[in-house]
Every structure is written in structure tokens, then in C-alpha cells.
Amino acid sequence: MKLTIICASYTGTTYGIAEQIRNACGGEIIEIQSKDLLSRVVAFMGRHSPGMNVRESGSLPEKIDLSGSDLVVIGTPVWGGKPVPAIRKAFAVLTGCKGKKAVIFATCGENPGTTLQILEKDLAAKGMTIAGQFSLKKKEIEDGTLVAALIAKVQEAADPA
Ligand SMILES: Cc1cc2nc3c(=O)[nH]c(=O)nc-3n(C[C@H](O)[C@H](O)[C@H](O)COP(=O)(O)O)c2cc1C
């Protein structure tokens, strides 16, 4: 079973959950970073905000080939009720994804808006099916119960028997 975890993360919350999934289920994390204007402005503001650590890692590959993956996990922070631009840019370079199963998650402060619906629609257009979806608010992430449920869903989707 090959698991691919695709995420974007600016202050580490989403990446931290991607790491927890990888630690529990194995697989490879592909961290996406985008240089579009909004992402650069947010990163710039974050770097100049005291106490905020903006991640410098990640890239936007020319192609992400999922043909060898059995399950894909996709995680995004919520910006303005939507997925971050980086994650939608990653969708544009996905190949080999037709018929693949995905578990999607969004991390946010309090209001995920239409983030999961947008991801679901984008992935359906790529021929993928959603095996599970989670929006994780700050308090829920701190509590840990919903993150554990997300990990359990990934394990179940990876090994449905
Ligand atoms: C530009 C920007 C917009 C945001 N918009 C929302 C939002 O609409 N709803 C919400 O609940 N949180 C919002 N947040 C908070 C983030 O979604 C939340 O802190 C997220 O977990 C950050 O993930 P990261 O640490 O992986 O970057 C916003 C944060 C930023 C920087």
C-alpha cells in the first residue's frame, strides 16, 4: 500500500498533522509551496509578525504522478474560507489520479467555509473519489480526538478489509 500525503502549510499546523498521519500510516509527504502573490504576501506578513514561524520548505513540482499510489491524503490550511492557492496549484499538476481514493482535511481557526466542498469538486473533476473528509478547528486540533479519527479513517481507507 503506497500512501501519498500532499499538503501546504505556512505556520506548521497542517504539516504537523501530515506528519502525524505519516508516523501512524507510513507514506511520503509532498509539501507544496506556491509563489503566487497572495501566498507571498501572507508569508511576508507572517515573517514580520512576532512569534510567528513561517515554514520555508516545500516546492511546486512540475508534475505529481499518483499512478503508483493507492491512497492520497490532501491537507490544506483555510484562507478566507477556501483552500490555499498552493494546494489548488498542486491539483493542476496531478497525473495518474483517475479512480484513486483521497482523504481530505482542512485546518482552520474556527470557520472552514467552503474549503472541503471546493477540494471535493476539484478532485471529482480529476476522477478521484473522497473516502473521508475532516475540517479541524484550532481547539479540535489541540484536543486531538478528531485528528485521531482522521488517522483512523486513513488507516481504514488504506486497508478496507
Ligand atoms: C491569510 C489567512 C486567512 C485565514 N482565513 C481563515 C478562515 O477563513 N477561517 C478560519 O477559521 N481560519 C483562517 N485562518 C487561520 C488558518 O486557517 C489556520 O491557522 C491554519 O490552521 C493554519 O495552517 P498552517 O499552520 O498549516 O499554515 C487564516 C489564516 C491566514 C494566514
The ligand as an ORCA input file, in Angstrom:
! r2SCAN-3c Opt
* xyz 0 1
  C      -4.481     34.689      5.233
  C      -5.166     33.797      6.218
  C      -6.532     33.582      6.129
  C      -7.205     32.765      7.053
  N      -8.546     32.541      6.907
  C      -9.192     31.736      7.792
  C     -10.584     31.472      7.654
  O     -11.258     31.912      6.725
  N     -11.189     30.699      8.611
  C     -10.502     30.173      9.684
  O     -11.103     29.528     10.514
  N      -9.160     30.361      9.803
  C      -8.488     31.122      8.884
  N      -7.128     31.309      9.010
  C      -6.395     30.542     10.035
  C      -5.718     29.286      9.410
  O      -6.610     28.566      8.589
  C      -5.215     28.312     10.487
  O      -4.417     28.976     11.397
  C      -4.497     27.125      9.858
  O      -4.543     26.016     10.740
  C      -3.050     27.434      9.519
  O      -2.441     26.302      8.961
  P      -0.856     26.212      8.738
  O      -0.210     26.434     10.085
  O      -0.612     24.845      8.222
  O      -0.473     27.275      7.762
  C      -6.455     32.144      8.104
  C      -5.065     32.356      8.198
  C      -4.429     33.187      7.275
  C      -2.944     33.395      7.396
*
